[in-house]
Amino acid sequence: MNEEESIKPDSKLDCIGLYCPVPIFNTTQEMEKLNVNEVLELVTDDPAAVQDIPRWSKRAGHQLIKLYKKDDHFYFLIRKGE
């Protein structure tokens, strides 16, 4: 088992049914509640998030650990930066 598979998120955010820019806005608010190095799991069905969330993570100084699709949902694991 690699590091990604053993990561347990510290917080989970459900943005299913919400579309750009709401998932970014909600993710920003949720990340502010976390401590450095804690991990947020975001789930959304917004296809735009596949481009938006990785760009937002980099710009905001966070680390996108993993992005995967399961059924019609996209899952993101994001580690809070400094």
N, C-alpha and C positions, 0 to 999 in steps of 0.2 A: 504494500500500500504506500503510495507516494504522499507527499506533504499535502497536496490539494485535497485528496480524498479524506484525510484525517482532520481537516479544518471544520470546526463547529462554529457556526456564526454566533456572535454575541447578541445580534438583533436581526429580526426579519421584517421586511417591508413588502406588503402586497399591493402592487399597483395594477392589478388586472382590471381591465375595463377603462383605464385612464390613458390618455394619449398626450403626446408632446404638447406643451412643456411640463405637464403635471408630474410625470415620473422623476424628472430631473429636480424639480422644485421639492418634491417630497423626499427624495434621496438626500438632497442637500440638508434639509431640516433634520433628518434622521441621523446623518453622519455627525452633525453638530452635537448630538447627545452622547456620542461614543468617545472613549478615550483613545489615545494614540495606540496603534497596532490592533485595536479591536476590529472585528469583521462584521460587515453587514451583508445579509443575503437579500437581494432584491429579486422579486419575480414580477414579470410583466408580460402582457401579450401585445405590446406595441412594437411592431417591427422596426420603427425608427430608433428604438432604444439600442439596437445592435450597433449603430454608429454613434449615437448620442452619448451613451453611458461611458464607453471607453474614452472618448474625447474629453468629456466632463471630468472623469476620474483623473486623467493626466493633468488637466488644467488646474484642478483643485488640489493637486499634490497627493492624491490617494493612489493606491496600487490595485489595479484590477487583477485579481488572482485567477479568476476563472469565469468563463462565459460558456454556457451550454444551453441547448434547446431540448425540452422534453415535452412531447405532444405539441400543443400550440403555445407553450409558454417558454419565455426566455429567463434563464437564471443567471444572476451575476453575484460573484463573491468579491467584495471590495474591502480592502484593508485601509483603515484610516491612517493618513500620513501625519507628519509633524504639524 
